Amino acid sequence: MRKIAIAGAGGFSKEVYLTINDINKQENKWEFIGFFDDNVPTGRFFLNFPVLGTMNDLNRIDENLDVIIAAGKSHNILSIQKQLHSDKLNFPNLFHPSCHFLHFESLSIGVGNIVQPYTSLSADNRIGNFNVFNAGVRVGHDTIVGNYNTFATSSLISGGVTIGDQNDFGMNSGILQYKKVGNRNVVGPMSVLFRSVKDNGHYMGVPAMSTGV
């Protein structure tokens, strides 16, 4: 059994712990040791599991350790990942047992991704590193996802979509088929992209329009 910790001690980290717990109910895979966070004091945090220290403390651990970065926004995921440089740390993908893979054999996926309950991935998906797919996300066929993206609950990504890096998709947001999304965009809750967008935009509405933020 491998040891595992969560980097981040916010509300989302509690959900990530529960996913680890559900995985262990089916396969006794990990021994969970606790949480690490730069902004939360050490001590008891959730279900009697403690915050053990900061990211620097995590880097000083002298044994192999699996780590899940639990953050709800793309820039926070990237910020934490950049701090974790010890060669003792490994970043597995986390798949909740209820996830649905239409064709797992054609899935290409990197490291550090979190796939939460009832998410569905389709055929020929290509996914990079450190993405968060929250509960009930649907990803269509032939979709490409880069790195450090977050998809809030019930986001819908149509087939053939290409998504860059560090984008945040709000709850119940969507993208129509074969559209392209650049980097560092925010798509608001219940908003749908009908067209491709480039970088650094903020979009709201149906169809989603730039807010100028």
DRENDO-1510 file (C-alpha; in Angstrom, 1 decimal, always signed):
<recs>
REC; n; res; u; v; w
REC; 1; MET; +0.0; +0.0; +0.0 .
REC; 2; ARG; +1.3; +3.4; -1.0 .
REC; 3; LYS; +1.1; +6.5; +1.2 .
REC; 4; ILE; -0.8; +9.5; -0.1 .
REC; 5; ALA; -1.3; +13.1; +1.0 .
REC; 6; ILE; -3.4; +16.0; -0.3 .
REC; 7; ALA; -1.7; +19.4; -1.1 .
REC; 8; GLY; -4.4; +21.9; -0.2 .
REC; 9; ALA; -6.7; +22.1; +2.8 .
REC; 10; GLY; -9.9; +23.8; +1.6 .
REC; 11; GLY; -13.4; +22.6; +0.9 .
REC; 12; PHE; -12.4; +20.8; -2.3 .
REC; 13; SER; -9.7; +18.9; -0.5 .
REC; 14; LYS; -12.4; +17.3; +1.7 .
REC; 15; GLU; -14.1; +16.0; -1.5 .
REC; 16; VAL; -10.8; +14.7; -2.8 .
REC; 17; TYR; -10.2; +12.8; +0.4 .
REC; 18; LEU; -13.6; +11.2; +0.1 .
REC; 19; THR; -12.8; +10.1; -3.4 .
REC; 20; ILE; -9.6; +8.5; -2.1 .
REC; 21; ASN; -11.7; +6.8; +0.6 .
REC; 22; ASP; -14.2; +5.5; -2.0 .
REC; 23; ILE; -11.3; +4.1; -4.1 .
REC; 24; ASN; -9.9; +2.3; -1.0 .
REC; 25; LYS; -13.3; +0.7; -0.4 .
REC; 26; GLN; -13.0; -1.1; -3.7 .
REC; 27; GLU; -9.2; -1.6; -3.6 .
REC; 28; ASN; -7.1; -1.0; -0.6 .
REC; 29; LYS; -4.7; +1.2; -2.5 .
REC; 30; TRP; -3.5; +4.1; -0.4 .
REC; 31; GLU; -2.7; +4.9; +3.2 .
REC; 32; PHE; -3.8; +8.5; +3.7 .
REC; 33; ILE; -1.5; +10.5; +6.0 .
REC; 34; GLY; -3.0; +14.0; +5.9 .
REC; 35; PHE; -3.1; +17.5; +4.3 .
REC; 36; PHE; -0.5; +20.1; +3.6 .
REC; 37; ASP; -1.3; +23.8; +3.2 .
REC; 38; ASP; +0.6; +27.1; +3.4 .
REC; 39; ASN; -2.3; +29.0; +4.9 .
REC; 40; VAL; -4.0; +26.6; +7.3 .
REC; 41; PRO; -2.4; +26.0; +10.7 .
REC; 42; THR; -1.2; +22.5; +11.6 .
REC; 43; GLY; -3.6; +20.4; +13.5 .
REC; 44; ARG; -6.9; +18.5; +13.1 .
REC; 45; PHE; -8.7; +19.4; +9.9 .
REC; 46; PHE; -11.2; +16.8; +8.5 .
REC; 47; LEU; -12.4; +13.5; +9.9 .
REC; 48; ASN; -9.6; +13.7; +12.4 .
REC; 49; PHE; -6.9; +13.8; +9.7 .
REC; 50; PRO; -4.5; +16.6; +10.3 .
REC; 51; VAL; -2.8; +19.4; +8.4 .
REC; 52; LEU; +0.8; +18.3; +8.7 .
REC; 53; GLY; +2.6; +21.4; +7.5 .
REC; 54; THR; +3.3; +23.5; +4.5 .
REC; 55; MET; +4.5; +22.8; +0.9 .
REC; 56; ASN; +8.1; +23.2; +2.1 .
REC; 57; ASP; +7.4; +20.5; +4.7 .
REC; 58; LEU; +6.0; +18.3; +2.0 .
REC; 59; ASN; +9.2; +18.7; +0.0 .
REC; 60; ARG; +11.3; +17.6; +3.0 .
REC; 61; ILE; +9.6; +14.2; +3.3 .
REC; 62; ASP; +12.2; +11.6; +2.8 .
REC; 63; GLU; +10.2; +8.7; +1.5 .
REC; 64; ASN; +8.2; +8.1; -1.7 .
REC; 65; LEU; +4.8; +9.7; -1.3 .
REC; 66; ASP; +1.8; +10.1; -3.7 .
REC; 67; VAL; +0.4; +13.6; -3.7 .
REC; 68; ILE; -2.9; +15.0; -5.0 .
REC; 69; ILE; -3.1; +18.7; -5.6 .
REC; 70; ALA; -6.6; +19.7; -4.5 .
REC; 71; ALA; -7.4; +23.3; -5.6 .
REC; 72; GLY; -10.5; +24.6; -7.3 .
REC; 73; LYS; -8.9; +27.2; -9.6 .
REC; 74; SER; -6.4; +26.7; -12.3 .
REC; 75; HIS; -3.9; +29.4; -11.0 .
REC; 76; ASN; -3.9; +27.8; -7.5 .
REC; 77; ILE; -3.2; +24.3; -9.0 .
REC; 78; LEU; -0.2; +25.7; -11.0 .
REC; 79; SER; +1.1; +27.7; -8.0 .
REC; 80; ILE; +1.1; +24.6; -5.7 .
REC; 81; GLN; +2.6; +22.3; -8.4 .
REC; 82; LYS; +5.5; +24.8; -9.0 .
REC; 83; GLN; +6.3; +24.6; -5.3 .
REC; 84; LEU; +6.6; +20.8; -5.2 .
REC; 85; HIS; +10.0; +19.8; -6.5 .
REC; 86; SER; +11.1; +16.8; -4.4 .
REC; 87; ASP; +11.9; +13.7; -6.4 .
REC; 88; LYS; +10.2; +11.7; -3.7 .
REC; 89; LEU; +6.8; +13.1; -4.7 .
REC; 90; ASN; +4.6; +11.3; -7.2 .
REC; 91; PHE; +1.4; +12.7; -8.8 .
REC; 92; PRO; -1.0; +9.9; -9.7 .
REC; 93; ASN; -4.3; +10.4; -11.5 .
REC; 94; LEU; -7.3; +10.1; -9.2 .
REC; 95; PHE; -10.4; +8.4; -10.8 .
REC; 96; HIS; -13.5; +8.0; -8.6 .
REC; 97; PRO; -15.0; +4.5; -9.0 .
REC; 98; SER; -18.2; +5.9; -10.5 .
REC; 99; CYS; -16.5; +7.5; -13.5 .
REC; 100; HIS; -17.6; +6.3; -16.8 .
REC; 101; PHE; -15.1; +5.7; -19.6 .
REC; 102; LEU; -16.7; +4.9; -23.0 .
REC; 103; HIS; -13.4; +3.6; -24.3 .
REC; 104; PHE; -10.6; +3.7; -21.7 .
REC; 105; GLU; -8.2; +2.1; -24.2 .
REC; 106; SER; -8.1; +5.2; -26.4 .
REC; 107; LEU; -7.7; +7.6; -23.5 .
REC; 108; SER; -4.3; +9.4; -23.3 .
REC; 109; ILE; -3.8; +11.1; -20.0 .
REC; 110; GLY; -0.9; +12.7; -18.1 .
REC; 111; VAL; -0.4; +13.0; -14.4 .
REC; 112; GLY; -2.0; +14.7; -11.4 .
REC; 113; ASN; -5.6; +14.7; -12.9 .
REC; 114; ILE; -8.6; +14.5; -10.6 .
REC; 115; VAL; -11.8; +12.9; -12.1 .
REC; 116; GLN; -14.6; +13.2; -9.6 .
REC; 117; PRO; -17.9; +11.2; -9.2 .
REC; 118; TYR; -20.1; +10.4; -12.3 .
REC; 119; THR; -17.8; +12.1; -14.8 .
REC; 120; SER; -17.9; +10.6; -18.3 .
REC; 121; LEU; -15.0; +10.5; -20.7 .
REC; 122; SER; -15.6; +9.5; -24.3 .
REC; 123; ALA; -13.4; +7.9; -27.1 .
REC; 124; ASP; -10.0; +9.3; -28.1 .
REC; 125; ASN; -9.7; +11.9; -25.4 .
REC; 126; ARG; -6.3; +13.4; -24.9 .
REC; 127; ILE; -5.8; +15.0; -21.5 .
REC; 128; GLY; -2.6; +16.6; -20.1 .
REC; 129; ASN; -1.6; +17.2; -16.5 .
REC; 130; PHE; -3.2; +18.5; -13.3 .
REC; 131; ASN; -6.7; +19.0; -14.6 .
REC; 132; VAL; -9.8; +18.8; -12.3 .
REC; 133; PHE; -13.0; +17.3; -13.6 .
REC; 134; ASN; -15.6; +17.8; -10.9 .
REC; 135; ALA; -18.7; +15.8; -10.4 .
REC; 136; GLY; -20.9; +15.0; -13.4 .
REC; 137; VAL; -18.6; +16.5; -16.1 .
REC; 138; ARG; -19.2; +15.2; -19.6 .
REC; 139; VAL; -16.3; +15.1; -22.2 .
REC; 140; GLY; -17.1; +14.2; -25.8 .
REC; 141; HIS; -15.1; +12.2; -28.3 .
REC; 142; ASP; -11.8; +13.4; -29.8 .
REC; 143; THR; -11.5; +16.2; -27.2 .
REC; 144; ILE; -8.1; +17.6; -26.3 .
REC; 145; VAL; -7.5; +19.1; -22.9 .
REC; 146; GLY; -4.2; +20.7; -21.9 .
REC; 147; ASN; -2.9; +21.4; -18.4 .
REC; 148; TYR; -4.2; +23.0; -15.2 .
REC; 149; ASN; -7.8; +23.4; -16.3 .
REC; 150; THR; -10.8; +23.1; -14.0 .
REC; 151; PHE; -14.3; +22.0; -14.9 .
REC; 152; ALA; -16.9; +22.7; -12.3 .
REC; 153; THR; -19.8; +20.4; -11.6 .
REC; 154; SER; -21.9; +19.3; -14.7 .
REC; 155; SER; -19.7; +21.1; -17.3 .
REC; 156; LEU; -20.4; +19.8; -20.8 .
REC; 157; ILE; -17.6; +19.6; -23.4 .
REC; 158; SER; -18.8; +18.5; -26.8 .
REC; 159; GLY; -16.9; +16.3; -29.2 .
REC; 160; GLY; -13.8; +17.5; -31.1 .
REC; 161; VAL; -13.1; +20.5; -28.7 .
REC; 162; THR; -9.5; +21.7; -28.1 .
REC; 163; ILE; -8.8; +23.3; -24.8 .
REC; 164; GLY; -5.4; +24.9; -23.9 .
REC; 165; ASP; -4.0; +25.6; -20.4 .
REC; 166; GLN; -5.3; +27.2; -17.2 .
REC; 167; ASN; -8.9; +27.7; -18.1 .
REC; 168; ASP; -11.7; +27.6; -15.5 .
REC; 169; PHE; -15.2; +26.4; -16.6 .
REC; 170; GLY; -18.1; +27.3; -14.2 .
REC; 171; MET; -20.9; +25.0; -13.0 .
REC; 172; ASN; -23.2; +23.8; -15.9 .
REC; 173; SER; -21.1; +25.6; -18.5 .
REC; 174; GLY; -20.6; +24.2; -22.0 .
REC; 175; ILE; -18.7; +24.3; -25.3 .
REC; 176; LEU; -20.1; +23.4; -28.7 .
REC; 177; GLN; -18.4; +20.8; -30.8 .
REC; 178; TYR; -15.1; +21.4; -32.6 .
REC; 179; LYS; -14.5; +24.8; -30.9 .
REC; 180; LYS; -11.1; +25.9; -29.6 .
REC; 181; VAL; -10.4; +27.5; -26.3 .
REC; 182; GLY; -7.0; +29.1; -25.7 .
REC; 183; ASN; -5.3; +29.7; -22.3 .
REC; 184; ARG; -6.3; +31.4; -19.1 .
REC; 185; ASN; -10.0; +31.9; -19.9 .
REC; 186; VAL; -13.0; +31.9; -17.5 .
REC; 187; VAL; -16.3; +30.6; -18.7 .
REC; 188; GLY; -19.0; +31.6; -16.2 .
REC; 189; PRO; -21.6; +29.3; -14.6 .
REC; 190; MET; -24.4; +28.2; -17.0 .
REC; 191; SER; -22.6; +29.9; -20.0 .
REC; 192; VAL; -22.1; +28.2; -23.3 .
REC; 193; LEU; -19.3; +28.9; -25.8 .
REC; 194; PHE; -20.8; +28.9; -29.4 .
REC; 195; ARG; -17.5; +30.0; -30.9 .
REC; 196; SER; -13.7; +29.5; -30.5 .
REC; 197; VAL; -11.9; +31.9; -28.2 .
REC; 198; LYS; -8.3; +32.9; -27.7 .
REC; 199; ASP; -6.5; +33.8; -24.5 .
REC; 200; ASN; -7.3; +35.7; -21.2 .
REC; 201; GLY; -11.0; +36.2; -21.7 .
REC; 202; HIS; -14.0; +36.1; -19.4 .
REC; 203; TYR; -17.2; +34.8; -20.9 .
REC; 204; MET; -20.8; +34.8; -19.7 .
REC; 205; GLY; -24.2; +34.0; -21.1 .
REC; 206; VAL; -25.9; +31.8; -23.8 .
REC; 207; PRO; -24.2; +32.3; -26.2 .
REC; 208; ALA; -21.3; +33.2; -24.0 .
REC; 209; MET; -20.0; +36.7; -24.7 .
REC; 210; SER; -16.9; +38.5; -23.5 .
REC; 211; THR; -17.5; +40.5; -20.3 .
REC; 212; GLY; -14.4; +42.7; -21.0 .
REC; 213; VAL; -12.9; +41.7; -17.6 .
</recs>
